[in-house]
Amino acid sequence: MTEAVFKPILTLTVTASGAVAAHRFVTALGAQAGAGANALGVARSAAAAGEAMPVDVLGTAIVEAGAAVAAGAAVESNAAGQAVTQSTGVTLGRALETASAAGDLIEVLLIPN
């Protein structure tokens, strides 16, 4: 699990369209990303509907894993916006660390979509 060392190159302010948990993939419309969906980036902090939140969109970000993920694996979003090993959805990043279980925070190199 990472010690919050990450290197965002570009962080945008996005208005949350609903409740968003910290360290989850989010869409350009401010919603938590769904399973296999495209995403703008990763919410750096939690936000309620209507609140502004920082979203890391380029560089690396800290993402909550939804399952075990190997370092080097391509990742996509699960239904809760967490990083899981990419299978059939949109590749959102590459895991730079290993997640041994759901809930682990890992650094991910973001891939713009």
N, C-alpha and C positions, 0 to 999 in steps of 0.2 A: 504494500500500500504506500502511496506517495506521501511525502511530507509537504505537500502544497507547493512544490517547485514546478512552475510551469512558465511558459513564455508566450503569452498572447501577443500577436503583432497588431491585430485590429479588434477592438471591442466596440460594439454598437449599443446604444440604448434603445430598448424595445419595450413597448407597452404590453403587459400581459393581458391576454384576452380571457384568461381563466386562471385558476390556481396553478402555479408552476413551482416545482421543487428545485432547490439548488442542485447544480451539477447534473442536470438532465438536458438532453437534446431538445431544442425548441425550434418551431417554425418561424418563418418571416412574419407571420400574423400574430406571433406572441403566444401560441399554444404549445403545450408540451407535445413533442413529436410522437406519432403512433408507430406501431410495429412496421418495420421496413420502410418507413416514410422518409422523404427528404427533410432536411433540417437546415436552418440558417446557421446554427452554432449551438453553444452550450451556455445555459444560464449560470452565471457566477454566483447568484444568490436567489433565494426564494422570493416569489412575488404573488400577490393576490390580484384578482381581476382589476384592471385599471391602473395598476402600479407600474412604474418604470423599473426595468431591470437591466443590468449589464449582461450582454451576450458576447462571449468570445467567438469570433467568426473566422479568424485566420491565425495560424500559429499552433500552439498547443494549449490544451485546456484540461482541467480536472473533471472527469466524468465518473458518475456512479455506475458500477457494473451491475448488470441484472443476472449474471451467472459467472462461472469461471471463464476467464479470457486469457489466452496465452499472449505473452509479449510478442509483438510482430504481427499479430492477427489483424485482419481487416475487421472493422466493427460497423454495426448498424444499430438502429434503435429498436428496442422492444416496445410493447404496448404502453409501458410506463415512462418511456423516454430514456431508459437506461441503456448503456452500451452492452451489446452481446456480440458474439462472433458472427460475422456476416455470412448469411446463407443465400437468401433470395431477394433481400431488400437492397436499398440504396447504401452503398459504402460511404460512411460519413467520416471515417478516420482510420488510423492505424494505432493499435495499442503499443505504447512505449514501455509499459510495465505489465506484469502479470497480476490478474485478479484471481485470487484463489476461491472466491465465493461471491454471491450476490451481496451488494452493499459495500464492497471494497471501492475505494476511490483510486482511480488510476489516471496517469497522464496519457492523453491521446493526441496524436498529430492530426489536426483537422484537415479534411479533404473538401474543398469548396464544391458545392453542387449547383 
